[in-house]
Amino acid sequence: MNIGDRMKQYESISDLKLTSRLPIIIRLDGRAFHTVTRKMPKPSYNLLDAMSNAMKATAEDMETCFFGYTQSDEVTFILRNDQSFKSTPWFMNRVQKICSVVASDFTYNFVKEAYRLPISRKTTFDARCFVVPNIEEAINCLIWRQRDCNKNSVSMVVYEKLREKLGKKGAKQILNKKNIKDRLNILLNDMGIDFYKMYDLSFINGIGTYKIPKEYKRKAKTDKEEETYIRTEWVIDKKLPIFSSDDGREFLHSILDIQVIR
């Protein structure tokens, strides 16, 4: 065996692949983002815009991607590679390839979007990917991340408001062992802040990206009249429903459910 074949053999041992024909979830996280965003207001809607725009740009380059969801410094992508029994998985379901490409692509897109933000240090994102047994579990993953979004957004606001008055130590003492309901009550009863009325849905429920059909018109080849054609385009949705509700599940099913072509 020559040196090239030997090196490739070493490589192949770690070249893991995801199980075929199952929904794929890719999750990205910002590395040490509490230091990256140290100088930003909390919440920062400019940061949310940078994250959502980077998410959309990344999704557009991902084959078989159907949905993206971002909250805080993280992004979740849902992919399906079973539209047809003849379809080829993106990067042949190779874990290292998928994770490295998505992490680097998203970091590049985020840096392009965030150049005007007061970023305190270099920005990088890590990625992991895995499969779930069915679409219901993919939806449950999104429900899990959205619940985390709601919890984190409440906790961020109440901590920042208390920190302004009492300092870090005082804020942490008051919030110790307080659940989300307790924290909402502190905001409402002690500070007069109705959380769900004061802050945007994009901060409370997170932001999504997905494709929708869009109608275009062009001149027909045979006559002077215009003809209509449909193309799908990625959009950013800042008014997402609660995924765990009946309407939210129906919304996600309308995007993620596809008919397999045999």
C-alpha positions as CSV (number, residue, x, y, z in Angstrom):
1,M,0.0,0.0,0.0
2,N,1.5,3.3,-1.0
3,I,1.6,6.4,1.3
4,G,-1.5,8.1,-0.3
5,D,-3.7,5.0,0.1
6,R,-2.5,4.5,3.6
7,M,-3.4,8.1,4.6
8,K,-6.8,7.8,3.0
9,Q,-7.4,4.6,4.9
10,Y,-6.7,6.5,8.2
11,E,-9.1,9.2,7.1
12,S,-11.9,6.8,6.2
13,I,-12.0,5.3,9.7
14,S,-13.4,8.7,11.0
15,D,-15.6,9.4,8.0
16,L,-18.9,8.7,9.7
17,K,-22.2,8.9,7.8
18,L,-25.7,9.6,8.9
19,T,-28.4,7.0,8.4
20,S,-30.1,7.5,5.0
21,R,-33.7,8.5,4.4
22,L,-34.3,10.1,7.7
23,P,-34.8,13.8,8.6
24,I,-31.5,15.5,9.4
25,I,-31.1,18.2,12.0
26,I,-28.1,20.5,12.0
27,R,-27.5,22.7,15.0
28,L,-25.1,25.6,15.2
29,D,-24.0,27.5,18.3
30,G,-21.9,30.6,18.7
31,R,-18.6,30.1,20.5
32,A,-18.4,32.1,23.8
33,F,-21.0,34.5,22.5
34,H,-21.4,36.2,25.9
35,T,-18.0,37.7,25.2
36,V,-18.8,38.5,21.6
37,T,-21.9,40.5,22.5
38,R,-20.5,42.1,25.7
39,K,-20.9,45.6,24.3
40,M,-24.4,45.1,22.7
41,P,-27.7,46.1,24.2
42,K,-29.8,43.2,25.5
43,P,-31.9,42.3,23.6
44,S,-30.2,43.5,20.4
45,Y,-32.6,43.4,17.4
46,N,-29.6,44.2,15.1
47,L,-28.0,41.0,16.3
48,L,-31.2,39.1,15.6
49,D,-31.3,40.5,12.1
50,A,-27.7,39.5,11.5
51,M,-28.4,35.9,12.7
52,S,-31.6,35.6,10.6
53,N,-30.0,37.0,7.5
54,A,-27.0,34.7,7.9
55,M,-29.4,31.8,8.5
56,K,-31.3,32.5,5.3
57,A,-28.2,32.8,3.2
58,T,-26.8,29.6,4.6
59,A,-30.1,27.7,4.0
60,E,-30.1,28.8,0.4
61,D,-26.9,27.0,-0.2
62,M,-27.9,23.8,1.6
63,E,-29.4,21.1,-0.6
64,T,-32.6,19.5,0.8
65,C,-33.0,22.1,3.5
66,F,-36.6,22.9,4.3
67,F,-36.6,25.0,7.5
68,G,-34.2,27.1,9.6
69,Y,-34.8,28.5,13.1
70,T,-32.7,30.9,15.1
71,Q,-32.8,32.2,18.6
72,S,-30.1,33.8,20.7
73,D,-26.8,32.7,19.2
74,E,-27.9,29.4,17.8
75,V,-29.5,28.0,14.6
76,T,-31.3,24.8,13.8
77,F,-31.7,23.5,10.2
78,I,-34.1,20.7,9.2
79,L,-33.1,18.8,6.0
80,R,-34.9,16.0,4.2
81,N,-33.2,13.9,1.6
82,D,-36.0,11.4,0.9
83,Q,-38.0,13.3,-1.7
84,S,-37.2,10.5,-4.1
85,F,-35.8,7.0,-3.9
86,K,-33.3,8.2,-6.5
87,S,-32.3,11.3,-4.7
88,T,-28.7,11.7,-3.5
89,P,-28.1,12.8,0.1
90,W,-26.3,16.1,0.5
91,F,-22.6,15.3,0.8
92,M,-23.6,11.7,0.9
93,N,-24.6,12.2,4.6
94,R,-21.0,12.5,5.6
95,V,-21.0,14.0,9.2
96,Q,-17.6,15.8,9.0
97,K,-18.3,17.3,5.6
98,I,-21.8,18.6,6.6
99,C,-20.7,20.1,9.9
100,S,-17.5,21.7,8.6
101,V,-19.3,23.2,5.6
102,V,-22.3,24.5,7.4
103,A,-20.3,26.0,10.3
104,S,-17.9,27.8,8.0
105,D,-20.6,29.0,5.6
106,F,-22.7,30.3,8.5
107,T,-19.7,32.0,10.1
108,Y,-18.9,33.7,6.8
109,N,-22.5,34.9,6.3
110,F,-22.8,36.1,9.9
111,V,-19.5,38.1,9.7
112,K,-20.8,39.8,6.5
113,E,-24.0,40.8,8.2
114,A,-22.6,41.8,11.5
115,Y,-19.7,44.1,10.4
116,R,-21.5,47.1,11.9
117,L,-22.2,45.5,15.3
118,P,-20.0,46.2,18.3
119,I,-18.5,42.8,18.4
120,S,-15.9,42.3,21.1
121,R,-13.9,39.3,19.7
122,K,-13.6,37.1,16.7
123,T,-16.8,35.2,15.9
124,T,-17.0,31.5,15.2
125,F,-19.8,28.9,15.2
126,D,-19.6,25.1,15.9
127,A,-22.0,22.6,14.3
128,R,-23.4,19.1,15.0
129,C,-25.7,17.0,12.9
130,F,-27.9,14.0,13.6
131,V,-30.9,12.2,12.3
132,V,-34.3,11.7,14.0
133,P,-36.8,8.9,13.2
134,N,-39.6,11.0,11.7
135,I,-40.9,14.4,11.0
136,E,-42.8,14.5,14.4
137,E,-39.5,14.3,16.2
138,A,-38.0,17.0,13.9
139,I,-40.9,19.2,15.0
140,N,-40.4,18.3,18.6
141,C,-36.8,19.4,18.3
142,L,-38.0,22.8,17.1
143,I,-40.5,22.9,20.0
144,W,-37.6,22.2,22.4
145,R,-35.5,25.0,20.9
146,Q,-38.4,27.5,20.9
147,R,-39.2,26.8,24.6
148,D,-35.5,27.5,25.3
149,C,-35.9,30.7,23.4
150,N,-38.8,31.8,25.5
151,K,-37.1,30.9,28.7
152,N,-33.8,32.6,27.7
153,S,-35.6,35.8,26.5
154,V,-37.5,36.2,29.8
155,S,-34.3,35.5,31.9
156,M,-32.2,37.9,29.9
157,V,-34.7,40.8,30.3
158,V,-35.3,40.3,34.0
159,Y,-31.6,39.9,34.8
160,E,-30.6,43.0,32.8
161,K,-33.4,45.1,34.5
162,L,-32.4,43.9,38.0
163,R,-28.7,44.3,37.3
164,E,-29.2,48.0,36.4
165,K,-30.7,48.6,39.8
166,L,-29.0,46.1,42.1
167,G,-25.8,45.1,40.3
168,K,-24.8,41.6,39.2
169,K,-24.7,40.1,42.7
170,G,-28.1,41.5,43.7
171,A,-29.8,40.4,40.5
172,K,-28.4,36.8,40.9
173,Q,-29.6,36.6,44.5
174,I,-33.1,37.6,43.6
175,L,-33.4,35.3,40.6
176,N,-31.9,32.3,42.4
177,K,-34.3,29.3,42.1
178,K,-36.9,31.5,40.4
179,N,-38.8,29.8,37.5
180,I,-40.1,31.6,34.4
181,K,-43.5,32.3,36.0
182,D,-41.7,33.9,39.0
183,R,-39.5,36.0,36.7
184,L,-42.4,37.2,34.6
185,N,-44.2,38.3,37.8
186,I,-41.1,40.2,38.9
187,L,-41.1,42.1,35.6
188,L,-44.8,42.8,35.8
189,N,-45.4,43.5,39.5
190,D,-42.1,45.1,40.5
191,M,-41.1,46.9,37.3
192,G,-44.4,47.4,35.4
193,I,-43.1,45.5,32.4
194,D,-45.6,43.3,30.5
195,F,-43.0,41.1,28.8
196,Y,-45.3,39.8,26.0
197,K,-46.5,43.3,25.1
198,M,-43.2,45.1,25.3
199,Y,-41.0,42.9,23.3
200,D,-41.1,41.7,19.7
201,L,-42.2,38.1,18.7
202,S,-38.8,37.7,17.0
203,F,-37.2,37.9,20.4
204,I,-39.8,35.9,22.2
205,N,-40.5,33.1,19.7
206,G,-37.4,33.2,17.5
207,I,-37.1,33.6,13.8
208,G,-37.7,31.1,11.0
209,T,-36.7,30.8,7.3
210,Y,-38.4,28.6,4.7
211,K,-39.4,28.7,1.1
212,I,-42.7,29.9,-0.2
213,P,-44.1,30.0,-3.8
214,K,-44.0,33.3,-5.5
215,E,-45.8,34.3,-8.7
216,Y,-44.0,36.0,-11.6
217,K,-45.0,37.1,-15.0
218,R,-43.1,37.1,-18.3
219,K,-43.8,37.6,-21.9
220,A,-45.0,34.5,-23.6
221,K,-43.0,33.1,-26.5
222,T,-45.9,32.6,-28.9
223,D,-47.8,35.9,-28.4
224,K,-47.6,39.3,-26.8
225,E,-49.5,38.3,-23.7
226,E,-47.8,37.7,-20.4
227,E,-47.7,34.2,-18.9
228,T,-47.5,33.4,-15.2
229,Y,-45.0,31.1,-13.6
230,I,-44.3,30.1,-10.0
231,R,-40.9,29.9,-8.2
232,T,-40.1,29.3,-4.6
233,E,-38.1,31.8,-2.6
234,W,-36.6,31.8,0.9
235,V,-38.2,34.2,3.3
236,I,-37.6,35.3,6.8
237,D,-40.5,35.0,9.3
238,K,-40.3,37.1,12.4
239,K,-43.8,36.3,13.6
240,L,-43.7,32.6,14.2
241,P,-46.5,30.8,16.0
242,I,-46.0,28.7,19.2
243,F,-44.7,25.5,17.7
244,S,-46.3,23.3,20.4
245,S,-49.8,24.7,19.7
246,D,-52.1,23.0,17.1
247,D,-51.6,26.0,14.7
248,G,-47.9,25.8,15.2
249,R,-47.7,22.1,14.5
250,E,-49.9,22.5,11.4
251,F,-47.6,25.3,10.2
252,L,-44.5,23.2,10.5
253,H,-46.2,20.2,8.9
254,S,-47.1,22.4,5.9
255,I,-43.4,23.1,5.4
256,L,-41.7,19.9,6.4
257,D,-44.2,17.3,5.0
258,I,-43.4,16.2,1.5
259,Q,-44.6,13.4,-0.7
260,V,-42.0,10.8,-1.6
261,I,-41.6,10.3,-5.4
262,R,-41.2,6.6,-6.0
